[in-house]
Amino acid sequence: EGITLETCRSIVNLLDKDGNGKLSLTEFHVLWMKIQQYQKIFRSADADNSGAMNSHEMREALSQAGFQVNNAVLQVIVSRYANSESSVDFDSFLSALIRVEMLFSEFLSLFRLLGRLLWKCNLLQLQVTLFKM
């Protein structure tokens, strides 16, 4: 099976860094490498070779991709991307992994920014404290 138009649009929206609605050659290369990596993970985690994953296989796939998620997050991902039989095919898996990766990336960026802001606030507080002495 191929990748649906909806998944393609979602991926372009997530990976289009300059916001022009298209993927540059560099952005496409990143996408192609992700697709190959996620296809290997999918095949490895699909233990019964059914072409779809249940929630246990999905947890394993997320783990192989480097994402450790708790049960609540796994349940949200599976309920969002699974079909009526509660299984996730490759198209949905690809869409889910790209989105999870982008969310983790954004979270880490915000976390780093917050860390820098806290460091600057602590430095400013130290300077004010030293100035008062």
PyMOL commands that set and color helices and strands:
alter all, ss='L'
color gray80, all
select helices_A, chain A and resi 5-15+25-45+55-64+71-81+90-132
alter helices_A, ss='H'
color red, helices_A
select strands_A, chain A and resi 52-53+88-89
alter strands_A, ss='S'
color yellow, strands_A
deselect
rebuild
show_as cartoon
